[in-house]
Amino acid sequence: MSTPCWTCRCPRSLRGDFNAKHTAWNSNIVSPDGRRLLDDADRHGYEVLGPEVPTHYPYCVAHMPDVIGIAVTRGLAAAPSLDVLDDHLISDHQAVLLTLKTTPMTTSLPSPKHRQDWRIFAEHMAEHSPSFRVESPADVDRLATDLSPTVSNALPESRLDAASTRRQPQLHTSDDRREEEAAKAIAKPAVPDHEDAAERSGCQDLKRTGNSRSRILALRHRASRR
């Protein structure tokens, strides 16, 4: 990217399958090549753009679809648009159309990225994918034509909503509050009021006085017997 042809001030655009993934251009992960490309773009003042939908659908089920077809631009009068085209060649790489615009225009902010539940995606594809014997090139074209809308419908059906997975706070009902208050009342030790405390204190004083008188009478009785 640092060649004299690219660092000049003339308008430039470069498109292709860079296989450099970064969330800055709508990839799901950040790869080492993607990090280096973003750092180089910041140093030399060019832009890296990617479409909002995946451009690569791997044949291996262990790998997720992702954006690897991107465009690198510099000095353009207006931001170009990137559109992923339906691939009728049954390829794992989708074709990307780059449209250059000559008149600057105001663009809206990109929609927030969504995560996919690929288990639901696979179930939707298994249920709605066309199934027939392929015996001729015409059958291949028909299969590609029928499969494209199935993929397009499976993506929104398997999209995860972050707000729906958020745990909602538990609200206490009136019955719950009554049970909590009853449990607190049982666990809380009984505290006597002022009248009970005074009465108990008076009983203790009388008891001490009675014990003293009993001891005095016992001593007098012993003295009289002598």
Order of alpha helices (4+ residues) and beta strands (2+ residues): alpha-beta-alpha-beta-beta-beta-beta-alpha-alpha-alpha-alpha
